[in-house]
């Protein structure tokens, strides 16, 4: 199968996986009516496996689709941008740092740290005009917890996924495009 076609198929699979992971477990959070979910782990891995550009699209589309299907219509564009930015950051970090197995794992962890900062900060900034400062601030701890969960999930899934030859090849190609 053509390399570009494999990347498109992988992007579609990761978008679908991000959507399902986001919708599968929902723990309600205070302030804004949001919820904690395991989807951030897939968002990070989308950037790592596909690279910054394709990862942004896969993570943004999959996560925004979860908001659309879940009835969180106002969040669709916000989520697309924030989750896309997280995947872009994770992919960029992985591309710059991922030279061997040890630095690749460290890069995934730093992608998780970027998730924590971008999700908590991004949603806070977007929720301030929607709900007010107090409600937006109330959602920050939950977004931090969700980011930590994403970091842990991505660290657990990364070695499993990267052991699959086609996924490893796609990630290596994305990393080599620096």
C-alpha positions as CSV (number, residue, x, y, z in Angstrom):
1,X,0.0,0.0,0.0
2,X,1.2,3.5,-0.8
3,X,2.8,5.4,2.0
4,X,0.5,8.4,1.7
5,X,-2.5,6.2,1.7
6,X,-1.3,4.4,4.9
7,X,-0.9,7.8,6.5
8,X,-4.4,8.9,5.5
9,X,-5.9,5.6,6.8
10,X,-3.9,5.9,10.0
11,X,-5.1,9.5,10.4
12,X,-8.7,8.4,10.0
13,X,-8.3,5.5,12.4
14,X,-6.7,7.8,15.0
15,X,-9.5,10.4,14.5
16,X,-12.1,7.7,15.1
17,X,-10.2,6.3,18.1
18,X,-9.9,9.8,19.6
19,X,-13.7,10.3,19.2
20,X,-14.5,6.9,20.7
21,X,-12.0,7.4,23.6
22,X,-13.4,10.8,24.3
23,X,-17.0,9.6,24.4
24,X,-16.4,6.2,26.1
25,X,-15.8,7.3,29.7
26,X,-17.2,10.7,30.9
27,X,-16.6,12.0,34.4
28,X,-18.5,15.2,34.9
29,X,-16.5,18.3,36.1
30,X,-17.7,21.4,38.0
31,X,-18.1,24.8,36.6
32,X,-18.7,24.4,32.8
33,X,-20.5,21.1,32.5
34,X,-17.5,19.5,30.9
35,X,-16.1,16.1,31.6
36,X,-12.8,14.2,32.0
37,X,-12.2,11.5,29.4
38,X,-9.3,9.2,28.2
39,X,-9.2,10.8,24.7
40,X,-6.2,13.0,25.4
41,X,-3.9,9.9,25.3
42,X,-5.0,9.4,21.7
43,X,-4.6,13.1,20.9
44,X,-0.9,12.9,22.0
45,X,-0.3,9.7,20.1
46,X,-1.8,11.2,16.9
47,X,0.8,13.9,16.9
48,X,3.6,11.4,17.8
49,X,2.6,8.8,15.1
50,X,1.5,11.1,12.3
51,X,3.7,14.1,12.9
52,X,2.5,17.7,13.7
53,X,0.4,18.4,10.6
54,X,-1.5,15.1,10.1
55,X,-1.7,14.7,13.9
56,X,-3.3,18.1,14.3
57,X,-6.0,17.1,11.7
58,X,-6.6,13.6,13.2
59,X,-6.8,14.8,16.8
60,X,-8.7,17.9,16.1
61,X,-11.3,16.2,13.9
62,X,-11.7,13.2,16.2
63,X,-12.0,15.3,19.4
64,X,-14.3,17.8,17.8
65,X,-16.5,15.0,16.4
66,X,-16.9,13.7,20.0
67,X,-18.2,17.2,21.0
68,X,-20.5,17.3,18.0
69,X,-21.9,13.9,18.6
70,X,-22.1,14.5,22.4
71,X,-24.1,17.7,22.1
72,X,-21.4,20.1,23.1
73,X,-21.9,22.2,19.9
74,X,-20.2,25.4,21.2
75,X,-17.1,23.4,21.9
76,X,-16.6,21.9,18.4
77,X,-14.3,24.7,17.1
78,X,-12.7,25.3,20.4
79,X,-11.9,21.6,20.8
80,X,-10.6,21.3,17.2
81,X,-8.1,24.1,17.9
82,X,-7.0,23.0,21.3
83,X,-6.7,19.3,20.7
84,X,-5.1,20.0,17.3
85,X,-2.6,22.3,19.0
86,X,-1.8,19.5,21.5
87,X,-1.2,17.0,18.8
88,X,0.9,19.6,16.9
89,X,3.0,20.2,19.9
90,X,3.4,16.5,20.7
91,X,4.4,15.8,17.1
92,X,6.8,18.7,17.0
93,X,8.5,17.6,20.3
94,X,8.7,14.0,19.1
95,X,10.2,15.1,15.8
96,X,12.9,17.2,17.4
97,X,13.7,14.8,20.3
98,X,12.9,11.3,19.1
99,X,16.3,10.0,18.1
100,X,16.4,6.7,19.9
101,X,14.0,4.6,22.1
102,X,14.9,6.5,25.3
103,X,14.5,10.0,23.8
104,X,11.3,8.9,22.0
105,X,9.7,7.9,25.3
106,X,10.8,11.2,26.9
107,X,9.3,13.1,23.9
108,X,6.0,11.3,24.4
109,X,6.1,12.4,28.1
110,X,6.8,16.0,27.1
111,X,3.9,15.8,24.7
112,X,1.8,14.9,27.7
113,X,3.2,17.9,29.6
114,X,2.2,20.1,26.6
115,X,-1.3,18.5,26.8
116,X,-1.6,19.6,30.4
117,X,-0.6,23.2,29.7
118,X,-2.5,23.6,26.4
119,X,-5.7,21.9,27.5
120,X,-5.9,23.7,30.9
121,X,-4.9,27.1,29.5
122,X,-6.8,26.8,26.2
123,X,-10.1,25.8,27.7
124,X,-9.7,28.4,30.5
125,X,-9.2,31.2,28.0
126,X,-12.1,30.0,25.8
127,X,-14.5,29.4,28.8
128,X,-13.9,32.8,30.4
129,X,-16.1,34.7,27.9
130,X,-18.6,31.8,27.8
131,X,-19.1,31.2,31.5
132,X,-17.2,33.8,33.4
133,X,-13.9,33.7,35.3
134,X,-15.1,31.6,38.3
135,X,-16.6,28.8,36.2
136,X,-13.6,28.8,33.8
137,X,-11.2,28.6,36.8
138,X,-13.2,25.8,38.3
139,X,-12.6,23.7,35.2
140,X,-8.8,24.1,35.3
141,X,-8.1,21.3,37.9
142,X,-10.2,18.9,35.9
143,X,-8.4,19.7,32.7
144,X,-5.1,19.2,34.5
145,X,-6.3,15.8,35.8
146,X,-7.4,14.9,32.2
147,X,-4.0,16.0,30.9
148,X,-2.2,13.8,33.4
149,X,-4.5,10.9,32.4
150,X,-3.6,11.6,28.7
151,X,0.1,11.6,29.6
152,X,-0.2,8.2,31.4
153,X,-2.4,6.6,28.7
154,X,0.0,7.8,25.9
155,X,3.0,6.5,27.8
156,X,1.3,3.1,28.3
157,X,0.1,2.8,24.7
158,X,3.1,4.2,22.9
159,X,5.4,1.1,23.3
160,X,2.5,-1.2,22.3
161,X,1.6,0.8,19.2
162,X,5.2,1.6,18.1
163,X,5.9,-2.2,18.1
164,X,3.5,-2.6,15.2
165,X,5.6,-2.4,12.1
166,X,3.3,-0.2,10.0
167,X,2.8,2.3,12.8
168,X,6.5,2.4,13.6
169,X,7.2,3.1,9.9
170,X,4.7,5.9,9.8
171,X,6.1,7.5,13.0
172,X,9.6,7.2,11.6
173,X,8.7,8.9,8.4
174,X,6.9,11.7,10.2
175,X,9.9,12.1,12.5
176,X,12.3,12.2,9.5
177,X,10.4,15.1,7.9
178,X,12.1,17.5,10.3
